[in-house]
Amino acid sequence: MKISKLKKEKISEQILLFLFTRSPQILFTSHIAQEIARDEEFVKKILNELKNKNLIIEVKKNKEGIDYKKRSRWKLNDKTYQVYKNLQKV
């Protein structure tokens, strides 16, 4: 089954809004997928697309600076956070 471009954009917006509401937390892919009720692999694909557009940052290290083998955490980059913050004021 193929998802339309419009629906993918809406899901991307959901992800960005969720990351904004949880900022400054850095969230795992599985937590984001669970929260927006989507398949983890599908969410990971969208997260990577958002990363390529420089809207979010992928964190591949834990708090002690040790690299994750298979996991990633995600957060909004500063510019994206400021855009969402300014939209909240309107």
PETA-V618225 format. One record per residue. N is the residue number from 1. NEAR is the number of other C-alpha atoms within 10 Angstrom. D_CENTER is the distance of its C-alpha to the mean C-alpha in whole Angstrom. Layout:
# PETA-V618225
n=N near=NEAR d_center=D_CENTER
n=N near=NEAR d_center=D_CENTER
This chain:
# PETA-V618225
n=1 near=3 d_center=23
n=2 near=4 d_center=21
n=3 near=7 d_center=19
n=4 near=8 d_center=19
n=5 near=9 d_center=18
n=6 near=9 d_center=18
n=7 near=10 d_center=16
n=8 near=13 d_center=13
n=9 near=12 d_center=13
n=10 near=11 d_center=13
n=11 near=16 d_center=10
n=12 near=17 d_center=8
n=13 near=13 d_center=9
n=14 near=15 d_center=9
n=15 near=21 d_center=5
n=16 near=21 d_center=6
n=17 near=15 d_center=9
n=18 near=17 d_center=8
n=19 near=20 d_center=6
n=20 near=19 d_center=9
n=21 near=13 d_center=11
n=22 near=13 d_center=11
n=23 near=13 d_center=11
n=24 near=11 d_center=12
n=25 near=13 d_center=11
n=26 near=16 d_center=9
n=27 near=18 d_center=8
n=28 near=16 d_center=9
n=29 near=19 d_center=8
n=30 near=17 d_center=11
n=31 near=12 d_center=10
n=32 near=22 d_center=7
n=33 near=17 d_center=9
n=34 near=12 d_center=12
n=35 near=12 d_center=11
n=36 near=13 d_center=11
n=37 near=10 d_center=14
n=38 near=13 d_center=13
n=39 near=12 d_center=14
n=40 near=15 d_center=12
n=41 near=12 d_center=13
n=42 near=11 d_center=12
n=43 near=21 d_center=8
n=44 near=17 d_center=9
n=45 near=11 d_center=10
n=46 near=17 d_center=8
n=47 near=22 d_center=5
n=48 near=16 d_center=8
n=49 near=14 d_center=10
n=50 near=19 d_center=7
n=51 near=17 d_center=8
n=52 near=11 d_center=12
n=53 near=9 d_center=12
n=54 near=13 d_center=11
n=55 near=18 d_center=9
n=56 near=22 d_center=6
n=57 near=18 d_center=8
n=58 near=19 d_center=8
n=59 near=16 d_center=11
n=60 near=15 d_center=14
n=61 near=14 d_center=16
n=62 near=12 d_center=17
n=63 near=6 d_center=19
n=64 near=6 d_center=22
n=65 near=8 d_center=21
n=66 near=9 d_center=21
n=67 near=13 d_center=19
n=68 near=12 d_center=17
n=69 near=8 d_center=19
n=70 near=6 d_center=17
n=71 near=13 d_center=14
n=72 near=18 d_center=10
n=73 near=19 d_center=8
n=74 near=20 d_center=5
n=75 near=24 d_center=6
n=76 near=27 d_center=7
n=77 near=15 d_center=10
n=78 near=11 d_center=13
n=79 near=12 d_center=14
n=80 near=16 d_center=11
n=81 near=21 d_center=12
n=82 near=13 d_center=15
n=83 near=10 d_center=15
n=84 near=15 d_center=14
n=85 near=13 d_center=16
n=86 near=10 d_center=19
n=87 near=9 d_center=18
n=88 near=8 d_center=19
n=89 near=6 d_center=22
n=90 near=5 d_center=23
